[in-house]
């Protein structure tokens, strides 16, 4: 549910919505939502000064409670 | 009671009522006003984006679209779950407004200044700030000394300025630089 919600939020703000994938990864440190986007959309998802990534984290924190991390994965490697 | 409310609002005054550089008293930075058609289109795009989100997280909410003061207004009202989308001091609401503006821009190609309200949070905040402005004005009238409020967003300051303007014998000005700019209320004499 959290992953679907985040995927939707990200799809809406990128040029390549079909390339958006969100995976929920559970580690000892807790739950992390890993966001994969088209390399060209990385800037859009992070935003100026990280503003958009912060907004995504804040909204997911509101929905999922504390302890849900959001990582934007740099696929351009 | 008014005193308690005032303290409460002052403490929270650093929270941003609106997500970005906004219209304040005499501080309007407006280029070409967007057409009514574009604003309706903005509202529709925002409504779609938010409705799908509500579906996915299974929150009850009705979305209301409006155009007011040259911008699209989107309000969500409904179940208790919506408090999670407002968050402490409206932080989640601000973040969601930011994302919604981006989603709208993605659709329309134009930068959006749409205003999102959830569970009447902004509307209530507006009332609190008006109350604050009036009670501070009264305190200045009684005490004869200027009172400086905590820093606020342009949008918040405008609400306070408007409230103070409704009281005879006091005036208000904004002082300082953003984001530390704040309202100072003084006696007119």
HADDOCK unambig.tbl for C-alpha pairs under 7 A between the chains (distance, minus, plus):
assign (segid A and resid 1 and name CA) (segid B and resid 56 and name CA) 6.46 0.50 0.50
assign (segid A and resid 1 and name CA) (segid B and resid 57 and name CA) 6.25 0.50 0.50
assign (segid A and resid 4 and name CA) (segid B and resid 56 and name CA) 6.75 0.50 0.50
assign (segid A and resid 5 and name CA) (segid B and resid 53 and name CA) 6.00 0.50 0.50
assign (segid A and resid 5 and name CA) (segid B and resid 56 and name CA) 5.69 0.50 0.50
assign (segid A and resid 5 and name CA) (segid B and resid 57 and name CA) 6.54 0.50 0.50
assign (segid A and resid 12 and name CA) (segid B and resid 103 and name CA) 5.01 0.50 0.50
assign (segid A and resid 13 and name CA) (segid B and resid 102 and name CA) 5.72 0.50 0.50
assign (segid A and resid 13 and name CA) (segid B and resid 103 and name CA) 4.62 0.50 0.50
assign (segid A and resid 13 and name CA) (segid B and resid 106 and name CA) 5.87 0.50 0.50
assign (segid A and resid 55 and name CA) (segid B and resid 95 and name CA) 4.49 0.50 0.50
assign (segid A and resid 55 and name CA) (segid B and resid 96 and name CA) 6.86 0.50 0.50
assign (segid A and resid 55 and name CA) (segid B and resid 99 and name CA) 6.89 0.50 0.50
assign (segid A and resid 58 and name CA) (segid B and resid 92 and name CA) 5.74 0.50 0.50
assign (segid A and resid 58 and name CA) (segid B and resid 95 and name CA) 6.35 0.50 0.50
assign (segid A and resid 59 and name CA) (segid B and resid 92 and name CA) 5.30 0.50 0.50
assign (segid A and resid 59 and name CA) (segid B and resid 95 and name CA) 6.23 0.50 0.50
assign (segid A and resid 59 and name CA) (segid B and resid 96 and name CA) 6.22 0.50 0.50
assign (segid A and resid 62 and name CA) (segid B and resid 84 and name CA) 5.06 0.50 0.50
assign (segid A and resid 62 and name CA) (segid B and resid 85 and name CA) 5.93 0.50 0.50
assign (segid A and resid 62 and name CA) (segid B and resid 87 and name CA) 6.12 0.50 0.50
assign (segid A and resid 62 and name CA) (segid B and resid 92 and name CA) 6.18 0.50 0.50
assign (segid A and resid 63 and name CA) (segid B and resid 84 and name CA) 5.92 0.50 0.50
assign (segid A and resid 63 and name CA) (segid B and resid 85 and name CA) 6.82 0.50 0.50
